[in-house]
């Protein structure tokens, strides 16, 4: 959105991060809520919800001038209810020279459905406010009545503290991390692997007040220099998390030279968040425990954006006490977590989840290409799907990737193919048929042969058009 001239009281369309534009009004922020540093922004209260947000000026458009445009591109019952709330506000304000507050909608509650889903934030006093911007340029304040806690996102820059070990300890500078019920653990946290998922996880650990020592095997990430070895991180931290790409990488990280196992001693804790097979995670658990360490598997369901937003779903299994010790960390990085029992259960469940997701993505791509070759509008197909029972953020985002030809990775194609392969092997191990996953896997293999491995999983579309 282009920058415009705005002032207090103006009705606007506000866009926050990846979420679609929504109608709101520029209002005065609460006295105890400081304006974020950086670019100029306004405090906006949204119609039809109880949400508030600091929005950058370039992400705002005047309401009246762009009403027809927004109504045309945004659909859904609750979006229409929000627009109706604006019109009701205008009817009430007509002829009155006073600053009226936005009427609350009694019908717009909870998450929106369809393509507009996830524009609604409504944390309670027991939940942290999630900052959708990884650079902290804006944050949300959502109040239902009179919350007992005033939510503040950490807007300070990160302070880098180089340790003598050569690893890098990071903490949020000058912050107290008062975020709902989250009190950051006083345990020293380590994190190994700062790829698409790991970088966002670490950012959210920092925002919630944890002190984190990081190591990455390839490039410099998160403003931190590389630690010398995984062993050093583990030996200096109480709980070390790891998130790497596949079973081989997970094993090399633990069993390789100067690996995790070299730093494990009684009481040290290791949490593997990688998506791997049950045999791999069981082997890693055994060697960690054999050295007196504690082990938890905790693969995550989500993508880069959800990782950045602290909205991952965490599937954990193994040491129940360690799971509880990780409580503040899991609250910082995810919207919910599940404890699934013994080691191996989380790996199996994660593969099943990704098998479903990968197969669905292949079907979406197949449908869009069939529409194209039969002379049907791909955009119209998306519009129809978005109004039906299949409507979801995933469907809308992946279709938009295809329609725009933008396959910047949010979840690497090579990794979803890896997960399909492992899920098929899981089915083979218990003599259970997985014909849909097997068919989808062949399409992803074709896409990899077309050099799409490092693109987003939606690039599987290209396997159908070559």
Protein Blocks (a to p, Z undefined) as FASTA:
>chain_A
ZZddddehiacdddehjbccdddddddddfklccdehjdddddddehiacdcdddfklcc
cfklmmmmmmmmpgcjklmmmmmmmmmmmmmmgopacdddddddfklgcjdehjlgokac
cddfkbccddfbfnlpaccdddfklcfbdcdddfbdcdddddfkopacdddehiahighj
bccdfbdcddehjafklmmmmmmmmmnopacddddfkbceehiacdfbfklmmmmpmbdc
dddfblklmmmmmmmghifklmgcehiacddfbdcdfklmmmmmmmmmmnopacddddde
ddfklmmnopaccddehjfklmmmmmmmmmmmpmbdcdebjehjlmmmmmmmmmmmmmmm
mmmmmmmmmmmmnopafklmmmmmmmmmkbcfklmmmmmmmmnopacdfbdfklmmmmmm
mmmmmmmmnopacfklmmmmmmmmmmmmnopmmmcfklmmmmmmZZ
